[in-house]
Amino acid sequence: MHRWPQVIDVFLRKQMLCVGCQIRPFHTLDDACKEYQLEPKAFRAELAEAVKRREGLGPALPVDVADAP
């Protein structure tokens, strides 16, 4: 979230409490997906899209889904 703040919107849209959570540094994306019953691959893809869509830049940033935040 620090590196790609645009992903915060994805967490908020999913009504995830990860933004501002005190234990967030100790959880992985897979942990969060399990907690919120989300499919990890699809969630990572959504995060990758958010990174690519940086305001006004369009899909200019190449982000591999496996490397998504």
All heavy atoms as TSV, in Angstrom:
chain	resi	resn	atom	element	x	y	z
A	1	MET	N	N	0.827	-1.194	0.000
A	1	MET	CA	C	0.000	0.000	0.000
A	1	MET	C	C	0.868	1.254	0.000
A	1	MET	O	O	0.445	2.267	-0.532
A	1	MET	CB	C	-0.934	-0.006	1.200
A	1	MET	CG	C	-2.006	-1.052	1.106
A	1	MET	SD	S	-3.131	-0.977	2.500
A	1	MET	CE	C	-3.800	-2.613	2.427
A	2	HIS	N	N	2.051	1.156	0.584
A	2	HIS	CA	C	2.959	2.300	0.560
A	2	HIS	C	C	3.544	2.484	-0.839
A	2	HIS	O	O	3.647	3.608	-1.320
A	2	HIS	CB	C	4.093	2.127	1.564
A	2	HIS	CG	C	3.639	2.185	2.981
A	2	HIS	ND1	N	3.294	3.361	3.596
A	2	HIS	CD2	C	3.440	1.212	3.899
A	2	HIS	CE1	C	2.904	3.105	4.829
A	2	HIS	NE2	N	2.984	1.813	5.031
A	3	ARG	N	N	3.907	1.379	-1.456
A	3	ARG	CA	C	4.540	1.452	-2.787
A	3	ARG	C	C	3.533	1.806	-3.876
A	3	ARG	O	O	3.844	2.556	-4.780
A	3	ARG	CB	C	5.204	0.119	-3.090
A	3	ARG	CG	C	6.022	0.144	-4.353
A	3	ARG	CD	C	6.828	-1.119	-4.481
A	3	ARG	NE	N	7.603	-1.105	-5.703
A	3	ARG	CZ	C	8.297	-2.113	-6.141
A	3	ARG	NH1	N	8.334	-3.234	-5.437
A	3	ARG	NH2	N	8.964	-2.036	-7.262
A	4	TRP	N	N	2.340	1.208	-3.809
A	4	TRP	CA	C	1.296	1.447	-4.802
A	4	TRP	C	C	-0.001	1.832	-4.097
A	4	TRP	O	O	-0.906	1.025	-3.926
A	4	TRP	CB	C	1.062	0.193	-5.646
A	4	TRP	CG	C	2.231	-0.209	-6.468
A	4	TRP	CD1	C	2.820	0.503	-7.466
A	4	TRP	CD2	C	2.968	-1.434	-6.372
A	4	TRP	NE1	N	3.863	-0.198	-7.990
A	4	TRP	CE2	C	3.985	-1.392	-7.342
A	4	TRP	CE3	C	2.860	-2.554	-5.551
A	4	TRP	CZ2	C	4.880	-2.431	-7.516
A	4	TRP	CZ3	C	3.761	-3.588	-5.730
A	4	TRP	CH2	C	4.750	-3.519	-6.700
A	5	PRO	N	N	-0.129	3.073	-3.675
A	5	PRO	CA	C	-1.322	3.472	-2.915
A	5	PRO	C	C	-2.630	3.313	-3.687
A	5	PRO	O	O	-3.692	3.245	-3.072
A	5	PRO	CB	C	-1.048	4.936	-2.559
A	5	PRO	CG	C	0.057	5.378	-3.443
A	5	PRO	CD	C	0.817	4.161	-3.863
A	6	GLN	N	N	-2.552	3.227	-4.998
A	6	GLN	CA	C	-3.784	3.064	-5.774
A	6	GLN	C	C	-4.468	1.718	-5.507
A	6	GLN	O	O	-5.639	1.551	-5.823
A	6	GLN	CB	C	-3.535	3.280	-7.270
A	6	GLN	CG	C	-2.556	2.343	-7.913
A	6	GLN	CD	C	-1.123	2.814	-7.851
A	6	GLN	OE1	O	-0.676	3.404	-6.888
A	6	GLN	NE2	N	-0.369	2.543	-8.909
A	7	VAL	N	N	-3.774	0.763	-4.895
A	7	VAL	CA	C	-4.419	-0.510	-4.571
A	7	VAL	C	C	-5.354	-0.392	-3.371
A	7	VAL	O	O	-6.198	-1.255	-3.168
A	7	VAL	CB	C	-3.395	-1.645	-4.331
A	7	VAL	CG1	C	-2.511	-1.847	-5.543
A	7	VAL	CG2	C	-2.596	-1.437	-3.072
A	8	ILE	N	N	-5.218	0.659	-2.609
A	8	ILE	CA	C	-6.080	0.843	-1.430
A	8	ILE	C	C	-7.544	0.818	-1.835
A	8	ILE	O	O	-8.377	0.224	-1.150
A	8	ILE	CB	C	-5.713	2.145	-0.683
A	8	ILE	CG1	C	-4.329	1.998	-0.060
A	8	ILE	CG2	C	-6.758	2.499	0.362
A	8	ILE	CD1	C	-3.772	3.272	0.534
A	9	ASP	N	N	-7.856	1.415	-2.973
A	9	ASP	CA	C	-9.239	1.434	-3.449
A	9	ASP	C	C	-9.777	0.020	-3.657
A	9	ASP	O	O	-10.948	-0.249	-3.374
A	9	ASP	CB	C	-9.340	2.245	-4.742
A	9	ASP	CG	C	-10.765	2.409	-5.195
A	9	ASP	OD1	O	-11.607	2.847	-4.372
A	9	ASP	OD2	O	-11.070	2.089	-6.370
A	10	VAL	N	N	-8.941	-0.893	-4.120
A	10	VAL	CA	C	-9.372	-2.277	-4.324
A	10	VAL	C	C	-9.759	-2.900	-2.986
A	10	VAL	O	O	-10.807	-3.524	-2.872
A	10	VAL	CB	C	-8.262	-3.109	-5.005
A	10	VAL	CG1	C	-8.684	-4.571	-5.154
A	10	VAL	CG2	C	-7.896	-2.508	-6.361
A	11	PHE	N	N	-8.926	-2.707	-1.966
A	11	PHE	CA	C	-9.243	-3.239	-0.641
A	11	PHE	C	C	-10.544	-2.641	-0.100
A	11	PHE	O	O	-11.376	-3.347	0.469
A	11	PHE	CB	C	-8.096	-2.954	0.337
A	11	PHE	CG	C	-6.896	-3.836	0.131
A	11	PHE	CD1	C	-5.891	-3.475	-0.741
A	11	PHE	CD2	C	-6.779	-5.030	0.822
A	11	PHE	CE1	C	-4.783	-4.279	-0.922
A	11	PHE	CE2	C	-5.674	-5.850	0.645
A	11	PHE	CZ	C	-4.671	-5.470	-0.237
A	12	LEU	N	N	-10.721	-1.349	-0.294
A	12	LEU	CA	C	-11.933	-0.690	0.218
A	12	LEU	C	C	-13.182	-1.156	-0.525
A	12	LEU	O	O	-14.228	-1.354	0.096
A	12	LEU	CB	C	-11.777	0.828	0.128
A	12	LEU	CG	C	-10.690	1.431	1.019
A	12	LEU	CD1	C	-10.592	2.933	0.788
A	12	LEU	CD2	C	-10.934	1.110	2.483
A	13	ARG	N	N	-13.075	-1.324	-1.840
A	13	ARG	CA	C	-14.227	-1.815	-2.614
A	13	ARG	C	C	-14.656	-3.198	-2.158
A	13	ARG	O	O	-15.832	-3.543	-2.207
A	13	ARG	CB	C	-13.894	-1.846	-4.111
A	13	ARG	CG	C	-14.057	-0.542	-4.803
A	13	ARG	CD	C	-14.132	-0.709	-6.329
A	13	ARG	NE	N	-13.209	-1.702	-6.843
A	13	ARG	CZ	C	-12.012	-1.426	-7.380
A	13	ARG	NH1	N	-11.593	-0.196	-7.482
A	13	ARG	NH2	N	-11.243	-2.396	-7.840
A	14	LYS	N	N	-13.707	-3.997	-1.734
A	14	LYS	CA	C	-14.009	-5.355	-1.261
A	14	LYS	C	C	-14.432	-5.357	0.215
A	14	LYS	O	O	-14.655	-6.411	0.790
A	14	LYS	CB	C	-12.781	-6.257	-1.417
A	14	LYS	CG	C	-12.268	-6.385	-2.820
A	14	LYS	CD	C	-13.049	-7.417	-3.554
A	14	LYS	CE	C	-12.421	-7.628	-4.934
A	14	LYS	NZ	N	-13.325	-8.337	-5.813
A	15	GLN	N	N	-14.512	-4.179	0.800
A	15	GLN	CA	C	-14.874	-4.001	2.206
A	15	GLN	C	C	-13.924	-4.754	3.141
A	15	GLN	O	O	-14.323	-5.324	4.148
A	15	GLN	CB	C	-16.330	-4.406	2.444
A	15	GLN	CG	C	-17.296	-3.557	1.660
A	15	GLN	CD	C	-18.733	-3.936	1.889
A	15	GLN	OE1	O	-19.048	-4.938	2.514
A	15	GLN	NE2	N	-19.622	-3.116	1.369
A	16	MET	N	N	-12.645	-4.721	2.765
A	16	MET	CA	C	-11.611	-5.351	3.578
A	16	MET	C	C	-11.094	-4.316	4.570
A	16	MET	O	O	-10.936	-3.154	4.231
A	16	MET	CB	C	-10.482	-5.868	2.682
A	16	MET	CG	C	-10.950	-6.910	1.681
A	16	MET	SD	S	-9.695	-7.308	0.464
A	16	MET	CE	C	-8.664	-8.424	1.410
A	17	LEU	N	N	-10.807	-4.759	5.760
A	17	LEU	CA	C	-10.347	-3.861	6.815
A	17	LEU	C	C	-8.816	-3.769	6.863
A	17	LEU	O	O	-8.263	-3.266	7.838
A	17	LEU	CB	C	-10.897	-4.325	8.164
A	17	LEU	CG	C	-12.423	-4.395	8.244
A	17	LEU	CD1	C	-12.851	-4.973	9.576
A	17	LEU	CD2	C	-13.036	-3.027	8.017
A	18	CYS	N	N	-8.146	-4.220	5.815
A	18	CYS	CA	C	-6.682	-4.244	5.780
A	18	CYS	C	C	-6.078	-2.842	5.848
A	18	CYS	O	O	-5.003	-2.660	6.420
A	18	CYS	CB	C	-6.200	-4.947	4.516
A	18	CYS	SG	S	-6.798	-6.648	4.387
A	19	VAL	N	N	-6.744	-1.868	5.257
A	19	VAL	CA	C	-6.233	-0.505	5.268
A	19	VAL	C	C	-6.298	0.014	6.701
A	19	VAL	O	O	-7.365	0.118	7.290
A	19	VAL	CB	C	-7.049	0.404	4.325
A	19	VAL	CG1	C	-6.510	1.823	4.367
A	19	VAL	CG2	C	-7.043	-0.148	2.912
A	20	GLY	N	N	-5.139	0.278	7.272
A	20	GLY	CA	C	-5.079	0.765	8.642
A	20	GLY	C	C	-5.050	-0.321	9.704
A	20	GLY	O	O	-4.960	-0.018	10.889
A	21	CYS	N	N	-5.115	-1.574	9.295
A	21	CYS	CA	C	-5.097	-2.670	10.257
A	21	CYS	C	C	-3.719	-2.786	10.898
A	21	CYS	O	O	-2.701	-2.738	10.225
A	21	CYS	CB	C	-5.457	-3.980	9.555
A	21	CYS	SG	S	-5.412	-5.409	10.647
A	22	GLN	N	N	-3.714	-2.960	12.196
A	22	GLN	CA	C	-2.447	-3.039	12.929
A	22	GLN	C	C	-1.688	-4.344	12.683
A	22	GLN	O	O	-0.475	-4.393	12.853
A	22	GLN	CB	C	-2.684	-2.840	14.412
A	22	GLN	CG	C	-3.140	-1.439	14.741
A	22	GLN	CD	C	-3.399	-1.258	16.227
A	22	GLN	OE1	O	-3.532	-2.216	16.967
A	22	GLN	NE2	N	-3.451	-0.006	16.647
A	23	ILE	N	N	-2.389	-5.401	12.295
A	23	ILE	CA	C	-1.687	-6.663	12.047
A	23	ILE	C	C	-1.390	-6.876	10.562
A	23	ILE	O	O	-0.818	-7.894	10.197
A	23	ILE	CB	C	-2.447	-7.869	12.630
A	23	ILE	CG1	C	-3.832	-7.994	12.029
A	23	ILE	CG2	C	-2.497	-7.807	14.133
A	23	ILE	CD1	C	-4.543	-9.281	12.425
A	24	ARG	N	N	-1.731	-5.903	9.730
A	24	ARG	CA	C	-1.470	-5.998	8.287
A	24	ARG	C	C	-0.023	-6.362	7.971
A	24	ARG	O	O	0.213	-7.200	7.097
A	24	ARG	CB	C	-1.862	-4.690	7.595
A	24	ARG	CG	C	-1.630	-4.723	6.093
A	24	ARG	CD	C	-1.858	-3.380	5.462
A	24	ARG	NE	N	-0.752	-2.515	5.866
A	24	ARG	CZ	C	-0.831	-1.210	6.046
A	24	ARG	NH1	N	-1.958	-0.586	5.865
A	24	ARG	NH2	N	0.202	-0.506	6.420
A	25	PRO	N	N	0.970	-5.798	8.657
A	25	PRO	CA	C	2.356	-6.148	8.320
A	25	PRO	C	C	2.687	-7.629	8.515
A	25	PRO	O	O	3.666	-8.123	7.971
A	25	PRO	CB	C	3.193	-5.285	9.271
A	25	PRO	CG	C	2.291	-4.172	9.678
A	25	PRO	CD	C	0.910	-4.747	9.671
A	26	PHE	N	N	1.880	-8.332	9.271
A	26	PHE	CA	C	2.148	-9.736	9.564
A	26	PHE	C	C	1.346	-10.693	8.688
A	26	PHE	O	O	1.515	-11.905	8.792
A	26	PHE	CB	C	1.859	-10.022	11.040
A	26	PHE	CG	C	2.596	-9.088	11.953
A	26	PHE	CD1	C	1.941	-8.046	12.580
A	26	PHE	CD2	C	3.970	-9.228	12.151
A	26	PHE	CE1	C	2.621	-7.174	13.422
A	26	PHE	CE2	C	4.663	-8.359	12.987
A	26	PHE	CZ	C	3.988	-7.328	13.620
A	27	HIS	N	N	0.472	-10.160	7.839
A	27	HIS	CA	C	-0.365	-10.987	6.968
A	27	HIS	C	C	0.098	-10.876	5.530
A	27	HIS	O	O	0.539	-9.825	5.081
A	27	HIS	CB	C	-1.824	-10.552	7.043
A	27	HIS	CG	C	-2.543	-11.087	8.227
A	27	HIS	ND1	N	-3.863	-10.837	8.466
A	27	HIS	CD2	C	-2.133	-11.869	9.242
A	27	HIS	CE1	C	-4.237	-11.434	9.576
A	27	HIS	NE2	N	-3.194	-12.066	10.069
A	28	THR	N	N	-0.046	-11.959	4.812
A	28	THR	CA	C	0.228	-11.968	3.380
A	28	THR	C	C	-1.083	-11.700	2.638
A	28	THR	O	O	-2.173	-11.717	3.242
A	28	THR	CB	C	0.773	-13.332	2.944
A	28	THR	OG1	O	-0.255	-14.318	3.131
A	28	THR	CG2	C	2.032	-13.713	3.710
A	29	LEU	N	N	-0.974	-11.497	1.335
A	29	LEU	CA	C	-2.201	-11.360	0.537
A	29	LEU	C	C	-3.019	-12.647	0.601
A	29	LEU	O	O	-4.248	-12.600	0.644
A	29	LEU	CB	C	-1.859	-11.042	-0.923
A	29	LEU	CG	C	-1.518	-9.608	-1.223
A	29	LEU	CD1	C	-1.146	-9.451	-2.687
A	29	LEU	CD2	C	-2.663	-8.687	-0.884
A	30	ASP	N	N	-2.345	-13.774	0.614
A	30	ASP	CA	C	-3.070	-15.036	0.711
A	30	ASP	C	C	-3.826	-15.144	2.034
A	30	ASP	O	O	-4.951	-15.645	2.065
A	30	ASP	CB	C	-2.118	-16.221	0.543
A	30	ASP	CG	C	-1.637	-16.375	-0.899
A	30	ASP	OD1	O	-2.347	-15.922	-1.819
A	30	ASP	OD2	O	-0.552	-16.949	-1.087
A	31	ASP	N	N	-3.226	-14.666	3.114
A	31	ASP	CA	C	-3.924	-14.646	4.408
A	31	ASP	C	C	-5.194	-13.801	4.311
A	31	ASP	O	O	-6.258	-14.200	4.787
A	31	ASP	CB	C	-3.039	-14.066	5.510
A	31	ASP	CG	C	-1.851	-14.936	5.871
A	31	ASP	OD1	O	-1.898	-16.163	5.650
A	31	ASP	OD2	O	-0.855	-14.362	6.370
A	32	ALA	N	N	-5.066	-12.627	3.717
A	32	ALA	CA	C	-6.220	-11.727	3.592
A	32	ALA	C	C	-7.298	-12.346	2.707
A	32	ALA	O	O	-8.493	-12.271	3.026
A	32	ALA	CB	C	-5.787	-10.380	3.032
A	33	CYS	N	N	-6.886	-12.968	1.609
A	33	CYS	CA	C	-7.864	-13.610	0.726
A	33	CYS	C	C	-8.608	-14.731	1.448
A	33	CYS	O	O	-9.816	-14.874	1.295
A	33	CYS	CB	C	-7.168	-14.155	-0.520
A	33	CYS	SG	S	-6.664	-12.868	-1.677
A	34	LYS	N	N	-7.866	-15.494	2.230
A	34	LYS	CA	C	-8.497	-16.573	2.989
A	34	LYS	C	C	-9.499	-16.001	3.995
A	34	LYS	O	O	-10.621	-16.490	4.120
A	34	LYS	CB	C	-7.429	-17.395	3.708
A	34	LYS	CG	C	-7.946	-18.624	4.371
A	34	LYS	CD	C	-6.798	-19.447	4.935
A	34	LYS	CE	C	-7.309	-20.714	5.564
A	34	LYS	NZ	N	-6.217	-21.546	6.074
A	35	GLU	N	N	-9.100	-14.951	4.692
A	35	GLU	CA	C	-9.971	-14.325	5.691
A	35	GLU	C	C	-11.252	-13.767	5.070
A	35	GLU	O	O	-12.331	-13.857	5.661
A	35	GLU	CB	C	-9.212	-13.209	6.401
A	35	GLU	CG	C	-9.974	-12.527	7.496
A	35	GLU	CD	C	-10.201	-13.398	8.717
A	35	GLU	OE1	O	-9.390	-14.292	8.984
A	35	GLU	OE2	O	-11.213	-13.160	9.403
A	36	TYR	N	N	-11.129	-13.212	3.858
A	36	TYR	CA	C	-12.283	-12.572	3.208
A	36	TYR	C	C	-12.899	-13.448	2.128
A	36	TYR	O	O	-13.735	-12.988	1.354
A	36	TYR	CB	C	-11.875	-11.212	2.632
A	36	TYR	CG	C	-11.670	-10.187	3.719
A	36	TYR	CD1	C	-10.397	-9.956	4.243
A	36	TYR	CD2	C	-12.736	-9.484	4.241
A	36	TYR	CE1	C	-10.204	-9.033	5.256
A	36	TYR	CE2	C	-12.556	-8.559	5.252
A	36	TYR	CZ	C	-11.282	-8.338	5.757
A	36	TYR	OH	O	-11.102	-7.417	6.767
A	37	GLN	N	N	-12.487	-14.709	2.069
A	37	GLN	CA	C	-13.032	-15.684	1.127
A	37	GLN	C	C	-12.952	-15.185	-0.312
A	37	GLN	O	O	-13.919	-15.223	-1.070
A	37	GLN	CB	C	-14.455	-16.057	1.519
A	37	GLN	CG	C	-14.531	-16.649	2.909
A	37	GLN	CD	C	-15.939	-16.851	3.393
A	37	GLN	OE1	O	-16.905	-16.431	2.776
A	37	GLN	NE2	N	-16.072	-17.503	4.528
A	38	LEU	N	N	-11.755	-14.709	-0.696
A	38	LEU	CA	C	-11.503	-14.246	-2.055
A	38	LEU	C	C	-10.557	-15.220	-2.748
A	38	LEU	O	O	-9.718	-15.837	-2.091
A	38	LEU	CB	C	-10.864	-12.855	-2.038
A	38	LEU	CG	C	-11.669	-11.743	-1.387
A	38	LEU	CD1	C	-10.819	-10.480	-1.279
A	38	LEU	CD2	C	-12.926	-11.467	-2.186
A	39	GLU	N	N	-10.687	-15.340	-4.042
A	39	GLU	CA	C	-9.806	-16.187	-4.818
A	39	GLU	C	C	-8.494	-15.418	-5.016
A	39	GLU	O	O	-8.505	-14.335	-5.612
A	39	GLU	CB	C	-10.467	-16.535	-6.151
A	39	GLU	CG	C	-9.885	-17.744	-6.851
A	39	GLU	CD	C	-8.564	-17.432	-7.509
A	39	GLU	OE1	O	-8.469	-16.444	-8.245
A	39	GLU	OE2	O	-7.606	-18.175	-7.274
A	40	PRO	N	N	-7.372	-15.916	-4.504
A	40	PRO	CA	C	-6.113	-15.164	-4.524
A	40	PRO	C	C	-5.644	-14.721	-5.918
A	40	PRO	O	O	-5.216	-13.588	-6.085
A	40	PRO	CB	C	-5.102	-16.124	-3.894
A	40	PRO	CG	C	-5.918	-17.036	-3.052
A	40	PRO	CD	C	-7.228	-17.170	-3.770
A	41	LYS	N	N	-5.732	-15.592	-6.891
A	41	LYS	CA	C	-5.256	-15.238	-8.237
A	41	LYS	C	C	-6.071	-14.079	-8.813
A	41	LYS	O	O	-5.518	-13.137	-9.380
A	41	LYS	CB	C	-5.309	-16.454	-9.158
A	41	LYS	CG	C	-4.662	-16.227	-10.489
A	41	LYS	CD	C	-4.601	-17.499	-11.297
A	41	LYS	CE	C	-3.915	-17.237	-12.625
A	41	LYS	NZ	N	-3.813	-18.463	-13.423
A	42	ALA	N	N	-7.372	-14.124	-8.652
A	42	ALA	CA	C	-8.240	-13.057	-9.158
A	42	ALA	C	C	-7.988	-11.748	-8.405
A	42	ALA	O	O	-7.968	-10.663	-9.013
A	42	ALA	CB	C	-9.710	-13.460	-9.042
A	43	PHE	N	N	-7.769	-11.838	-7.099
A	43	PHE	CA	C	-7.523	-10.637	-6.308
A	43	PHE	C	C	-6.190	-10.002	-6.702
A	43	PHE	O	O	-6.088	-8.791	-6.871
A	43	PHE	CB	C	-7.549	-10.963	-4.811
A	43	PHE	CG	C	-7.445	-9.753	-3.934
A	43	PHE	CD1	C	-8.432	-8.776	-3.942
A	43	PHE	CD2	C	-6.361	-9.580	-3.097
A	43	PHE	CE1	C	-8.334	-7.651	-3.131
A	43	PHE	CE2	C	-6.255	-8.463	-2.279
A	43	PHE	CZ	C	-7.246	-7.495	-2.309
A	44	ARG	N	N	-5.160	-10.830	-6.883
A	44	ARG	CA	C	-3.861	-10.315	-7.333
A	44	ARG	C	C	-3.974	-9.648	-8.698
A	44	ARG	O	O	-3.355	-8.620	-8.939
A	44	ARG	CB	C	-2.828	-11.433	-7.385
A	44	ARG	CG	C	-2.363	-11.874	-6.030
A	44	ARG	CD	C	-1.345	-13.017	-6.149
A	44	ARG	NE	N	-0.942	-13.501	-4.856
A	44	ARG	CZ	C	0.026	-12.976	-4.127
A	44	ARG	NH1	N	0.686	-11.944	-4.574
A	44	ARG	NH2	N	0.323	-13.469	-2.948
A	45	ALA	N	N	-4.781	-10.228	-9.581
A	45	ALA	CA	C	-4.983	-9.635	-10.903
A	45	ALA	C	C	-5.652	-8.267	-10.783
A	45	ALA	O	O	-5.298	-7.327	-11.501
A	45	ALA	CB	C	-5.818	-10.569	-11.781
A	46	GLU	N	N	-6.604	-8.151	-9.875
A	46	GLU	CA	C	-7.283	-6.873	-9.658
A	46	GLU	C	C	-6.310	-5.825	-9.094
A	46	GLU	O	O	-6.337	-4.658	-9.502
A	46	GLU	CB	C	-8.460	-7.079	-8.701
A	46	GLU	CG	C	-9.479	-5.985	-8.771
A	46	GLU	CD	C	-10.752	-6.324	-8.016
A	46	GLU	OE1	O	-11.052	-7.508	-7.773
A	46	GLU	OE2	O	-11.468	-5.359	-7.661
A	47	LEU	N	N	-5.452	-6.251	-8.201
A	47	LEU	CA	C	-4.442	-5.340	-7.665
A	47	LEU	C	C	-3.468	-4.912	-8.762
A	47	LEU	O	O	-3.105	-3.733	-8.856
A	47	LEU	CB	C	-3.674	-6.003	-6.519
A	47	LEU	CG	C	-4.468	-6.292	-5.248
A	47	LEU	CD1	C	-3.620	-7.097	-4.275
A	47	LEU	CD2	C	-4.976	-5.021	-4.614
A	48	ALA	N	N	-3.066	-5.856	-9.593
A	48	ALA	CA	C	-2.146	-5.544	-10.692
A	48	ALA	C	C	-2.771	-4.532	-11.647
A	48	ALA	O	O	-2.091	-3.611	-12.116
A	48	ALA	CB	C	-1.764	-6.822	-11.430
A	49	GLU	N	N	-4.049	-4.674	-11.921
A	49	GLU	CA	C	-4.740	-3.712	-12.788
A	49	GLU	C	C	-4.752	-2.321	-12.175
A	49	GLU	O	O	-4.585	-1.326	-12.861
A	49	GLU	CB	C	-6.171	-4.173	-13.081
A	49	GLU	CG	C	-6.277	-5.118	-14.239
A	49	GLU	CD	C	-5.716	-4.536	-15.524
A	49	GLU	OE1	O	-6.090	-3.408	-15.914
A	49	GLU	OE2	O	-4.886	-5.209	-16.142
A	50	ALA	N	N	-4.963	-2.260	-10.878
A	50	ALA	CA	C	-4.963	-0.961	-10.196
A	50	ALA	C	C	-3.593	-0.301	-10.322
A	50	ALA	O	O	-3.495	0.909	-10.534
A	50	ALA	CB	C	-5.342	-1.128	-8.724
A	51	VAL	N	N	-2.535	-1.087	-10.209
A	51	VAL	CA	C	-1.187	-0.543	-10.340
A	51	VAL	C	C	-0.958	-0.046	-11.758
A	51	VAL	O	O	-0.403	1.036	-11.970
A	51	VAL	CB	C	-0.130	-1.607	-9.957
A	51	VAL	CG1	C	1.269	-1.136	-10.301
A	51	VAL	CG2	C	-0.233	-1.925	-8.469
A	52	LYS	N	N	-1.418	-0.807	-12.745
A	52	LYS	CA	C	-1.243	-0.427	-14.152
A	52	LYS	C	C	-2.007	0.851	-14.501
A	52	LYS	O	O	-1.591	1.609	-15.349
A	52	LYS	CB	C	-1.722	-1.545	-15.070
A	52	LYS	CG	C	-0.829	-2.732	-15.098
A	52	LYS	CD	C	-1.401	-3.755	-16.051
A	52	LYS	CE	C	-0.599	-5.020	-16.070
A	52	LYS	NZ	N	-1.171	-5.987	-17.019
A	53	ARG	N	N	-3.152	1.050	-13.870
A	53	ARG	CA	C	-4.029	2.175	-14.204
A	53	ARG	C	C	-3.655	3.458	-13.500
A	53	ARG	O	O	-4.479	4.355	-13.401
A	53	ARG	CB	C	-5.465	1.854	-13.795
A	53	ARG	CG	C	-6.233	1.016	-14.737
A	53	ARG	CD	C	-7.711	1.066	-14.381
A	53	ARG	NE	N	-7.926	0.864	-12.960
A	53	ARG	CZ	C	-8.324	-0.256	-12.406
A	53	ARG	NH1	N	-8.553	-1.298	-13.126
A	53	ARG	NH2	N	-8.481	-0.351	-11.107
A	54	ARG	N	N	-2.457	3.591	-13.024
A	54	ARG	CA	C	-2.068	4.808	-12.297
A	54	ARG	C	C	-2.721	6.013	-12.950
A	54	ARG	O	O	-2.780	6.119	-14.165
A	54	ARG	CB	C	-0.567	4.963	-12.304
A	54	ARG	CG	C	0.089	3.903	-11.459
A	54	ARG	CD	C	1.539	4.094	-11.418
A	54	ARG	NE	N	1.811	5.255	-10.585
A	54	ARG	CZ	C	3.013	5.638	-10.248
A	54	ARG	NH1	N	4.047	4.985	-10.669
A	54	ARG	NH2	N	3.182	6.689	-9.487
A	55	GLU	N	N	-3.217	6.893	-12.150
A	55	GLU	CA	C	-3.993	8.033	-12.625
A	55	GLU	C	C	-3.397	8.679	-13.862
A	55	GLU	O	O	-2.271	9.143	-13.851
A	55	GLU	CB	C	-4.109	9.072	-11.513
A	55	GLU	CG	C	-4.970	8.593	-10.369
A	55	GLU	CD	C	-5.171	9.663	-9.332
A	55	GLU	OE1	O	-5.406	10.809	-9.724
A	55	GLU	OE2	O	-5.084	9.329	-8.147
A	56	GLY	N	N	-4.183	8.680	-14.928
A	56	GLY	CA	C	-3.793	9.342	-16.156
A	56	GLY	C	C	-2.777	8.611	-17.000
A	56	GLY	O	O	-2.493	9.025	-18.103
A	57	LEU	N	N	-2.230	7.508	-16.515
A	57	LEU	CA	C	-1.211	6.812	-17.272
A	57	LEU	C	C	-1.747	5.646	-18.087
A	57	LEU	O	O	-1.069	5.150	-18.960
A	57	LEU	CB	C	-0.105	6.287	-16.335
A	57	LEU	CG	C	0.698	7.349	-15.604
A	57	LEU	CD1	C	1.731	6.673	-14.711
A	57	LEU	CD2	C	1.392	8.275	-16.575
A	58	GLY	N	N	-2.954	5.203	-17.784
A	58	GLY	CA	C	-3.480	4.042	-18.482
A	58	GLY	C	C	-2.679	2.804	-18.096
A	58	GLY	O	O	-1.946	2.808	-17.127
A	59	PRO	N	N	-2.784	1.758	-18.884
A	59	PRO	CA	C	-2.075	0.517	-18.545
A	59	PRO	C	C	-0.611	0.561	-18.963
A	59	PRO	O	O	-0.135	-0.258	-19.721
A	59	PRO	CB	C	-2.852	-0.534	-19.306
A	59	PRO	CG	C	-3.402	0.195	-20.477
A	59	PRO	CD	C	-3.668	1.596	-19.999
A	60	ALA	N	N	0.136	1.540	-18.461
A	60	ALA	CA	C	1.506	1.744	-18.895
A	60	ALA	C	C	2.533	0.962	-18.096
A	60	ALA	O	O	3.636	0.765	-18.557
A	60	ALA	CB	C	1.848	3.233	-18.832
A	61	LEU	N	N	2.199	0.540	-16.898
A	61	LEU	CA	C	3.176	-0.152	-16.068
A	61	LEU	C	C	3.059	-1.650	-16.235
A	61	LEU	O	O	2.012	-2.229	-15.941
A	61	LEU	CB	C	2.982	0.201	-14.594
A	61	LEU	CG	C	3.163	1.659	-14.214
A	61	LEU	CD1	C	2.841	1.849	-12.748
A	61	LEU	CD2	C	4.576	2.095	-14.496
A	62	PRO	N	N	4.088	-2.313	-16.706
A	62	PRO	CA	C	4.005	-3.776	-16.819
A	62	PRO	C	C	4.142	-4.409	-15.441
A	62	PRO	O	O	5.156	-4.268	-14.782
A	62	PRO	CB	C	5.197	-4.133	-17.702
A	62	PRO	CG	C	6.163	-3.014	-17.488
A	62	PRO	CD	C	5.345	-1.792	-17.180
A	63	VAL	N	N	3.092	-5.077	-15.002
A	63	VAL	CA	C	3.114	-5.713	-13.695
A	63	VAL	C	C	2.690	-7.155	-13.870
A	63	VAL	O	O	1.613	-7.434	-14.369
A	63	VAL	CB	C	2.143	-5.002	-12.714
A	63	VAL	CG1	C	2.096	-5.747	-11.395
A	63	VAL	CG2	C	2.572	-3.577	-12.503
A	64	ASP	N	N	3.556	-8.051	-13.473
A	64	ASP	CA	C	3.237	-9.473	-13.507
A	64	ASP	C	C	2.325	-9.757	-12.323
A	64	ASP	O	O	2.596	-9.330	-11.206
A	64	ASP	CB	C	4.524	-10.273	-13.410
A	64	ASP	CG	C	4.289	-11.771	-13.540
A	64	ASP	OD1	O	3.142	-12.176	-13.788
A	64	ASP	OD2	O	5.252	-12.523	-13.384
A	65	VAL	N	N	1.264	-10.513	-12.562
A	65	VAL	CA	C	0.306	-10.836	-11.504
A	65	VAL	C	C	1.020	-11.487	-10.322
A	65	VAL	O	O	0.696	-11.237	-9.168
A	65	VAL	CB	C	-0.818	-11.738	-12.039
A	65	VAL	CG1	C	-1.697	-12.239	-10.915
A	65	VAL	CG2	C	-1.652	-10.986	-13.055
A	66	ALA	N	N	2.032	-12.283	-10.576
A	66	ALA	CA	C	2.758	-12.940	-9.498
A	66	ALA	C	C	3.535	-11.954	-8.638
A	66	ALA	O	O	3.834	-12.223	-7.491
A	66	ALA	CB	C	3.703	-13.989	-10.071
A	67	ASP	N	N	3.870	-10.788	-9.204
A	67	ASP	CA	C	4.618	-9.787	-8.472
A	67	ASP	C	C	3.759	-8.700	-7.872
A	67	ASP	O	O	4.253	-7.748	-7.315
A	67	ASP	CB	C	5.641	-9.102	-9.391
A	67	ASP	CG	C	6.708	-10.067	-9.857
A	67	ASP	OD1	O	6.980	-11.038	-9.126
A	67	ASP	OD2	O	7.241	-9.863	-10.950
A	68	ALA	N	N	2.436	-8.854	-7.986
A	68	ALA	CA	C	1.529	-7.816	-7.473
A	68	ALA	C	C	1.694	-7.691	-5.978
A	68	ALA	O	O	2.071	-8.636	-5.304
A	68	ALA	CB	C	0.078	-8.162	-7.826
A	69	PRO	N	N	1.365	-6.500	-5.453
A	69	PRO	CA	C	1.522	-6.259	-4.014
A	69	PRO	C	C	0.719	-7.194	-3.160
A	69	PRO	O	O	-0.260	-7.700	-3.506
A	69	PRO	CB	C	1.045	-4.829	-3.828
A	69	PRO	CG	C	0.280	-4.486	-5.032
A	69	PRO	CD	C	0.702	-5.425	-6.106
